[in-house]
Amino acid sequence: LEGVTVNAPPDRASNARALRTKKLLEGPIAPTLLGLATANLPLMIGQAGAGVVEGWYIGQLGVGALASVALVYPILIMMQMCAAGAIGGAVNSAVARALGAGAPDRAANLVIHACLIALGGALMFMIPMLMFGREVVDFFGATDATRDEAIAYASAVFLGAPTVWLANTLASVVRGSGAMAISAAAIFGVFAIQMGLGSALTLGLGPFPQLGLRGAAYGHLFGFAAATLFLGYYVASGRVGLRIDFARIQLSTSQFADILGVGLFALVSPLVNVATVMLITGIVARYGAEALAGYGLGARLEFLMVPIVFGIGTSLTAMVGANAGAGQWDRARRTALTGGLIAGAITGSIGITVAVFPGLWLDMFVSDPAAREAGALYLRYAGPLYFFLGLGLATYFASLGAGRMKWPTISLGCRLAVVAGGGTLASAYGLEATFFAIGLGFVVLGCMNAWGILSGAWTAR
């Protein structure tokens, strides 16, 4: 065995971890999956709530502030998707597969390697955004009215990149062990701090200074810093059921490859998702700040589908990963499709609701008629197709667990082609056609991911 020497005597934490793995391997699929997702409910509520509350208090600063954040938001979300969904999902998968194969020592060895990968990922976002923030926001279509605020927000929020990566990586280790409730509680704490401290610093509530968009960024930063400290202590103390001997750390290329072999393919998803939003943002920016602000609010709801699916998706990663590690591929496939349909039903219901009643979402953030109309137009055309977005996201997480990323990678490329080509052509016919092209991209993503599982691509190597 390469890597950190691990001592794992039978104790309460190790026994609890073994029982959680047994449940992933033998429990009834739908009840087990829903039980894991329910444990993630605080995370789902917290992240969705943070998105709503943050949009509200930034909206109090005016349409200009919303437009400024819309220029930075795609990169911030891409970083969070990379940390939590791609590399974090690969960490979750690697730990779950090791435990499913009956190798807790290997699972423990992965922790140090995962944290080092996380620090590297953080620097890849932090350094460019701090050095070239002006060029980035200009590329997205910044104007004189939005540039300075966008740069100020980006400079502050990306100082916290290491905490975002470490918190999500440690949470993924905990998820891989099956302890969903602990990771969910920690990340819920992030969003509670973000909502409370962020709103206070943005608007100058109570004794806090009014910092504007910098205040929103600091709320984000301090929330993830607190989660990093908590989860770091929880994992290092052995409470997750993995014992690490820090006195005898040895780095191993095989441990890095176990994570990056899946994670690097998984990175295609956030890159393509945000590239899609960047492309549409550039197109919409031509219609003015009001249209950009309205689309930004519509896209914010689209991004909120990620945390809504995330609770189911990370449960799928752990459950599919454990079964893949144990060689139970038929059960892994059935688990993936069950979770995909559940996620699609949830996101589809939300999409149809906001398409029919866009004010339920938009009225919380903006009163400007032009901005509201642009947001309503987006929801009207893209919302009814959110079922396929949920299906595609959930089956992506399941593919992470299986370590089979071929079809998700192909589907993401096809989605980008549909949105890039269709959106560019459609821009000549107005916002309606552009937003419809986005919806078609959801259909491509969901159908191709599901087909990749049904086609028999998941087999033992």
C-alpha positions as CSV (number, residue, x, y, z in Angstrom):
1,L,0.0,0.0,0.0
2,E,1.4,3.4,-1.0
3,G,0.8,6.6,0.8
4,V,0.0,7.5,4.4
5,T,0.3,4.7,6.9
6,V,-3.1,4.3,8.5
7,N,-4.1,2.6,11.7
8,A,-7.7,1.7,11.9
9,P,-8.5,-0.3,15.0
10,P,-12.1,-1.3,15.4
11,D,-13.9,1.5,17.3
12,R,-17.2,3.2,17.3
13,A,-16.4,5.6,14.4
14,S,-15.0,2.8,12.2
15,N,-17.9,0.4,12.9
16,A,-20.4,3.2,12.1
17,R,-18.6,3.8,8.8
18,A,-18.7,0.1,7.9
19,L,-22.4,0.0,8.6
20,R,-23.0,3.0,6.4
21,T,-21.1,1.3,3.5
22,K,-23.1,-1.9,4.0
23,K,-26.3,0.1,3.7
24,L,-25.1,1.6,0.4
25,L,-24.4,-1.9,-0.9
26,E,-27.5,-3.8,0.3
27,G,-30.2,-1.3,1.2
28,P,-33.3,-0.9,-1.0
29,I,-32.4,1.6,-3.7
30,A,-35.0,4.3,-3.6
31,P,-35.5,4.5,0.2
32,T,-31.7,4.4,0.8
33,L,-31.1,7.1,-1.8
34,L,-33.9,9.3,-0.5
35,G,-32.6,8.8,3.0
36,L,-29.2,10.0,2.0
37,A,-30.7,12.9,0.1
38,T,-32.9,13.8,3.1
39,A,-29.7,14.0,5.2
40,N,-28.5,16.6,2.6
41,L,-31.7,18.6,3.0
42,P,-30.1,21.3,5.1
43,L,-27.4,21.8,2.5
44,M,-30.0,22.1,-0.3
45,I,-32.1,24.5,1.7
46,G,-29.1,26.5,2.8
47,Q,-27.6,26.9,-0.7
48,A,-30.9,27.7,-2.3
49,G,-31.7,30.1,0.4
50,A,-28.3,31.8,0.2
51,G,-28.8,32.3,-3.5
52,V,-32.2,33.9,-3.0
53,V,-31.1,36.1,0.0
54,E,-27.9,37.2,-1.7
55,G,-29.8,38.2,-4.8
56,W,-32.2,40.2,-2.7
57,Y,-29.7,42.2,-0.7
58,I,-27.5,42.8,-3.8
59,G,-30.7,43.9,-5.5
60,Q,-31.2,46.6,-2.8
61,L,-28.0,48.3,-4.2
62,G,-29.7,48.7,-7.6
63,V,-29.7,47.3,-11.1
64,G,-26.1,48.3,-11.6
65,A,-25.0,46.1,-8.7
66,L,-26.9,43.1,-10.1
67,A,-25.3,43.7,-13.5
68,S,-21.9,43.9,-12.0
69,V,-22.3,40.6,-10.1
70,A,-23.6,39.0,-13.3
71,L,-20.2,39.7,-14.9
72,V,-18.4,37.8,-12.1
73,Y,-21.0,35.2,-11.2
74,P,-20.2,32.7,-13.9
75,I,-16.5,32.4,-12.9
76,L,-17.5,32.1,-9.2
77,I,-20.0,29.4,-9.9
78,M,-17.5,27.6,-12.1
79,M,-15.0,27.5,-9.3
80,Q,-17.6,26.2,-6.9
81,M,-18.7,23.6,-9.4
82,C,-15.1,22.5,-9.9
83,A,-14.5,22.3,-6.1
84,A,-17.7,20.7,-5.0
85,G,-19.0,18.9,-8.1
86,A,-16.0,17.9,-10.3
87,I,-12.9,17.4,-8.1
88,G,-15.1,17.1,-5.0
89,G,-17.2,14.5,-6.7
90,A,-14.1,12.6,-7.7
91,V,-12.9,12.6,-4.1
92,N,-16.4,11.4,-3.0
93,S,-16.2,8.7,-5.7
94,A,-12.7,7.5,-4.8
95,V,-13.4,7.3,-1.1
96,A,-16.7,5.5,-1.7
97,R,-15.1,3.0,-4.2
98,A,-12.3,2.2,-1.8
99,L,-14.7,1.6,1.0
100,G,-17.0,-0.5,-1.2
101,A,-14.0,-2.6,-2.1
102,G,-13.3,-3.1,1.6
103,A,-10.1,-0.9,1.7
104,P,-10.6,1.7,4.4
105,D,-6.8,2.3,4.5
106,R,-6.8,3.4,0.9
107,A,-9.7,5.7,1.6
108,A,-7.8,7.3,4.4
109,N,-4.7,7.7,2.2
110,L,-6.8,9.8,-0.2
111,V,-7.5,12.6,2.2
112,I,-4.0,14.3,2.1
113,H,-3.8,14.0,-1.6
114,A,-7.3,15.4,-2.1
115,C,-6.4,18.5,0.0
116,L,-3.2,19.1,-2.0
117,I,-5.2,18.9,-5.2
118,A,-7.7,21.4,-3.7
119,L,-5.0,24.0,-2.9
120,G,-3.7,23.7,-6.4
121,G,-7.2,24.2,-7.8
122,A,-7.7,27.3,-5.6
123,L,-4.6,28.9,-6.9
124,M,-5.6,28.4,-10.5
125,F,-8.7,30.6,-9.9
126,M,-7.4,33.0,-7.3
127,I,-4.2,34.2,-9.0
128,P,-5.7,34.9,-12.5
129,M,-8.8,36.7,-11.0
130,L,-6.7,38.9,-8.7
131,M,-4.2,39.8,-11.5
132,F,-6.5,40.0,-14.5
133,G,-9.9,40.8,-13.1
134,R,-10.4,43.8,-15.3
135,E,-9.7,41.9,-18.4
136,V,-12.1,39.2,-17.4
137,V,-15.1,41.5,-16.7
138,D,-14.3,43.4,-19.9
139,F,-14.4,40.2,-21.8
140,F,-17.9,39.5,-20.4
141,G,-19.1,42.9,-21.6
142,A,-18.5,45.3,-18.7
143,T,-19.4,48.9,-19.2
144,D,-18.2,52.1,-17.5
145,A,-21.2,51.8,-15.1
146,T,-20.5,48.2,-14.1
147,R,-16.7,47.7,-14.4
148,D,-15.4,49.1,-11.1
149,E,-18.0,47.4,-8.9
150,A,-17.5,44.1,-10.7
151,I,-13.7,44.3,-10.2
152,A,-14.1,45.1,-6.5
153,Y,-16.4,42.2,-6.0
154,A,-14.2,39.8,-7.9
155,S,-11.0,40.9,-6.0
156,A,-12.7,40.3,-2.6
157,V,-14.6,37.0,-3.4
158,F,-11.6,35.2,-4.9
159,L,-9.4,35.9,-1.9
160,G,-11.5,33.1,-0.4
161,A,-10.7,30.5,-3.1
162,P,-8.6,28.2,-0.8
163,T,-11.4,28.0,1.7
164,V,-13.9,27.2,-0.9
165,W,-11.8,24.3,-2.2
166,L,-10.7,22.9,1.1
167,A,-14.2,23.0,2.6
168,N,-15.8,21.3,-0.4
169,T,-13.0,18.7,-0.6
170,L,-13.3,17.8,3.1
171,A,-17.0,17.6,2.8
172,S,-16.6,15.2,-0.1
173,V,-14.4,12.9,2.0
174,V,-17.1,12.8,4.6
175,R,-19.8,12.2,2.0
176,G,-17.8,9.3,0.5
177,S,-17.9,7.6,3.9
178,G,-21.7,7.9,3.9
179,A,-21.9,10.5,6.6
180,M,-24.1,12.9,4.6
181,A,-25.6,14.7,7.6
182,I,-22.3,16.0,8.9
183,S,-21.1,17.4,5.5
184,A,-24.5,18.9,4.9
185,A,-24.6,20.6,8.3
186,A,-21.1,22.1,7.7
187,I,-21.9,23.5,4.3
188,F,-25.3,24.7,5.6
189,G,-23.3,26.7,8.1
190,V,-21.4,28.3,5.2
191,F,-24.6,29.6,3.7
192,A,-26.1,30.7,7.0
193,I,-23.0,32.9,7.6
194,Q,-23.2,34.1,4.0
195,M,-26.8,35.2,4.4
196,G,-26.4,36.8,7.8
197,L,-22.9,38.4,7.6
198,G,-23.1,39.1,3.9
199,S,-26.4,41.0,4.2
200,A,-25.1,42.9,7.2
201,L,-21.9,44.0,5.5
202,T,-23.5,44.7,2.2
203,L,-26.3,47.0,3.5
204,G,-24.6,48.2,6.7
205,L,-27.1,46.6,9.1
206,G,-26.7,47.1,12.8
207,P,-23.2,47.8,13.9
208,F,-21.7,46.6,10.6
209,P,-20.2,49.0,8.0
210,Q,-21.8,49.3,4.6
211,L,-19.3,47.7,2.2
212,G,-21.6,47.2,-0.8
213,L,-20.6,44.3,-3.0
214,R,-17.4,43.8,-1.0
215,G,-19.6,42.9,1.9
216,A,-21.3,40.2,-0.1
217,A,-17.9,38.8,-1.0
218,Y,-16.7,38.8,2.7
219,G,-19.8,36.9,3.8
220,H,-18.9,34.2,1.3
221,L,-15.3,34.1,2.4
222,F,-15.9,33.8,6.1
223,G,-18.6,31.2,5.7
224,F,-16.2,28.8,3.8
225,A,-13.4,29.5,6.2
226,A,-15.5,28.4,9.2
227,A,-16.5,25.2,7.4
228,T,-12.9,24.4,6.5
229,L,-11.9,24.6,10.2
230,F,-14.8,22.4,11.3
231,L,-14.5,19.7,8.7
232,G,-10.7,19.7,9.0
233,Y,-11.0,18.9,12.7
234,Y,-13.7,16.3,12.1
235,V,-11.7,14.4,9.5
236,A,-8.3,14.7,11.2
237,S,-9.7,13.5,14.6
238,G,-10.9,10.2,13.1
239,R,-14.6,10.9,13.8
240,V,-15.4,10.1,10.1
241,G,-14.1,6.5,10.7
242,L,-10.8,6.9,8.8
243,R,-7.6,7.0,10.8
244,I,-4.7,9.0,9.3
245,D,-1.1,8.8,10.7
246,F,0.1,12.3,10.0
247,A,3.6,11.4,11.3
248,R,4.3,9.1,8.3
249,I,2.9,11.0,5.3
250,Q,4.2,9.8,1.9
251,L,2.7,11.2,-1.3
252,S,1.9,8.7,-4.0
253,T,1.2,9.2,-7.7
254,S,-1.4,6.4,-7.6
255,Q,-3.4,8.3,-5.0
256,F,-3.4,11.5,-7.1
257,A,-4.3,9.5,-10.2
258,D,-7.2,7.8,-8.3
259,I,-8.8,11.3,-7.9
260,L,-7.6,13.1,-11.0
261,G,-8.3,10.2,-13.3
262,V,-12.0,10.9,-12.8
263,G,-11.8,14.6,-11.7
264,L,-10.1,15.9,-14.8
265,F,-12.8,14.5,-17.0
266,A,-15.4,15.8,-14.6
267,L,-14.0,19.3,-14.9
268,V,-15.4,19.5,-18.4
269,S,-18.9,19.9,-16.8
270,P,-18.4,23.2,-14.9
271,L,-16.2,24.6,-17.7
272,V,-18.8,23.9,-20.3
273,N,-21.7,25.0,-18.1
274,V,-20.0,28.3,-17.4
275,A,-18.7,28.7,-20.9
276,T,-22.4,28.4,-22.0
277,V,-23.5,31.1,-19.6
278,M,-20.5,33.3,-20.6
279,L,-21.5,33.0,-24.2
280,I,-25.2,33.9,-23.5
281,T,-24.1,36.7,-21.1
282,G,-22.1,38.3,-24.0
283,I,-25.0,38.0,-26.3
284,V,-27.6,39.4,-23.8
285,A,-25.2,42.2,-22.8
286,R,-25.8,43.8,-26.3
287,Y,-29.4,44.5,-25.2
288,G,-28.3,46.7,-22.3
289,A,-27.8,46.6,-18.5
290,E,-31.5,45.9,-17.8
291,A,-31.6,42.8,-20.1
292,L,-28.3,41.6,-18.6
293,A,-29.7,42.0,-15.0
294,G,-32.9,40.2,-15.9
295,Y,-31.0,37.3,-17.6
296,G,-28.6,37.2,-14.6
297,L,-31.6,36.5,-12.3
298,G,-32.9,33.9,-14.6
299,A,-29.5,32.2,-14.9
300,R,-29.2,32.4,-11.1
301,L,-32.3,30.2,-10.8
302,E,-30.7,27.8,-13.3
303,F,-27.6,27.7,-11.1
304,L,-29.8,27.0,-8.1
305,M,-30.9,23.8,-9.8
306,V,-27.3,22.6,-9.0
307,P,-27.7,22.7,-5.2
308,I,-31.2,21.3,-5.4
309,V,-29.9,18.3,-7.4
310,F,-26.6,18.3,-5.4
311,G,-28.2,16.7,-2.4
312,I,-29.4,13.8,-4.6
313,G,-26.3,13.9,-6.8
314,T,-23.7,13.5,-4.0
315,S,-25.8,10.7,-2.6
316,L,-25.7,9.1,-6.0
317,T,-22.0,9.5,-6.2
318,A,-21.4,7.7,-2.9
319,M,-24.0,5.0,-3.5
320,V,-23.0,4.3,-7.1
321,G,-19.3,4.5,-6.1
322,A,-19.7,1.9,-3.3
323,N,-21.5,-0.5,-5.6
324,A,-19.0,0.0,-8.4
325,G,-16.2,-0.7,-6.0
326,A,-17.9,-3.9,-5.0
327,G,-18.5,-4.9,-8.6
328,Q,-22.3,-4.6,-8.4
329,W,-22.8,-2.8,-11.7
330,D,-26.4,-3.7,-12.3
331,R,-27.3,-2.2,-9.0
332,A,-25.2,0.9,-9.7
333,R,-27.1,1.5,-13.0
334,R,-30.5,1.1,-11.4
335,T,-29.4,3.5,-8.6
336,A,-28.3,6.1,-11.2
337,L,-31.5,6.0,-13.2
338,T,-33.7,6.1,-10.1
339,G,-31.9,9.2,-8.9
340,G,-32.0,10.9,-12.3
341,L,-35.7,10.5,-12.5
342,I,-36.3,11.8,-9.0
343,A,-34.0,14.9,-9.7
344,G,-35.7,15.5,-13.0
345,A,-39.2,15.5,-11.4
346,I,-38.1,18.1,-8.8
347,T,-36.4,20.5,-11.2
348,G,-39.1,20.1,-13.8
349,S,-41.8,21.0,-11.3
350,I,-39.9,24.1,-10.4
351,G,-39.2,25.1,-14.0
352,I,-42.9,24.8,-15.0
353,T,-44.0,26.8,-12.0
354,V,-41.7,29.7,-12.7
355,A,-42.5,29.6,-16.4
356,V,-46.2,30.1,-15.6
357,F,-45.6,32.5,-12.6
358,P,-42.2,34.2,-13.2
359,G,-43.1,36.8,-10.6
360,L,-42.7,34.2,-7.8
361,W,-38.9,34.4,-8.5
362,L,-38.2,37.8,-10.1
363,D,-40.3,40.0,-7.8
364,M,-38.0,39.1,-4.9
365,F,-35.1,40.8,-6.6
366,V,-36.0,43.5,-9.1
367,S,-38.8,46.0,-9.9
368,D,-37.3,47.5,-13.0
369,P,-39.8,46.7,-15.8
370,A,-37.2,46.0,-18.6
371,A,-35.1,43.8,-16.3
372,R,-38.1,41.9,-15.1
373,E,-39.4,41.3,-18.7
374,A,-36.0,39.9,-19.7
375,G,-36.0,37.5,-16.7
376,A,-39.6,36.4,-17.4
377,L,-38.7,35.7,-21.0
378,Y,-35.9,33.5,-20.0
379,L,-38.0,31.5,-17.5
380,R,-40.9,31.2,-20.0
381,Y,-38.7,29.5,-22.6
382,A,-36.1,27.6,-20.5
383,G,-38.1,26.7,-17.4
384,P,-40.4,24.0,-18.9
385,L,-37.3,22.1,-19.9
386,Y,-35.7,22.0,-16.4
387,F,-36.7,18.3,-16.1
388,F,-33.9,17.5,-18.5
389,L,-31.5,19.7,-16.6
390,G,-32.2,17.8,-13.4
391,L,-31.9,14.4,-15.2
392,G,-28.6,15.4,-16.8
393,L,-27.1,16.8,-13.5
394,A,-28.0,13.8,-11.4
395,T,-26.7,11.2,-14.0
396,Y,-23.5,13.3,-14.2
397,F,-23.0,12.8,-10.4
398,A,-23.8,9.1,-10.8
399,S,-21.2,8.8,-13.5
400,L,-18.7,10.3,-11.2
401,G,-19.4,7.6,-8.7
402,A,-19.0,4.9,-11.3
403,G,-15.8,6.5,-12.6
404,R,-17.3,6.5,-16.1
405,M,-17.2,10.0,-17.6
406,K,-17.2,9.3,-21.3
407,W,-20.9,9.9,-22.0
408,P,-21.1,13.0,-19.7
409,T,-18.2,14.5,-21.5
410,I,-19.7,13.9,-24.9
411,S,-23.1,15.2,-23.8
412,L,-21.6,18.4,-22.4
413,G,-19.8,19.0,-25.7
414,C,-23.0,18.5,-27.6
415,R,-24.9,20.8,-25.3
416,L,-22.3,23.6,-25.8
417,A,-22.5,23.1,-29.6
418,V,-26.3,23.4,-29.5
419,V,-26.3,26.5,-27.3
420,A,-23.3,28.2,-28.9
421,G,-24.4,27.6,-32.5
422,G,-28.1,27.9,-31.9
423,G,-27.8,30.8,-29.5
424,T,-25.5,32.8,-31.8
425,L,-27.8,32.2,-34.8
426,A,-30.9,32.8,-32.7
427,S,-29.6,36.2,-31.5
428,A,-30.6,37.7,-34.8
429,Y,-34.2,36.9,-34.0
430,G,-34.2,38.3,-30.4
431,L,-34.0,37.1,-26.9
432,E,-36.8,34.6,-27.2
433,A,-34.9,32.5,-29.7
434,T,-31.7,32.7,-27.7
435,F,-33.4,31.5,-24.6
436,F,-35.1,28.6,-26.5
437,A,-31.7,27.5,-27.6
438,I,-30.6,27.3,-24.0
439,G,-33.6,25.0,-23.3
440,L,-32.7,22.7,-26.1
441,G,-29.2,22.3,-24.6
442,F,-30.9,21.0,-21.4
443,V,-32.7,18.3,-23.5
444,V,-29.4,17.2,-25.1
445,L,-27.7,17.0,-21.7
446,G,-30.3,14.9,-20.0
447,C,-31.1,12.5,-22.8
448,M,-27.5,11.7,-23.7
449,N,-26.4,11.2,-20.1
450,A,-29.3,8.8,-19.5
451,W,-28.5,7.0,-22.8
452,G,-24.9,6.5,-21.7
453,I,-26.1,4.6,-18.6
454,L,-28.7,2.6,-20.5
455,S,-26.4,1.7,-23.4
456,G,-24.2,-0.5,-21.2
457,A,-21.2,1.8,-21.0
458,W,-20.9,1.1,-17.3
459,T,-19.0,-2.2,-17.1
460,A,-16.1,-3.5,-15.1
461,R,-12.7,-2.8,-16.7
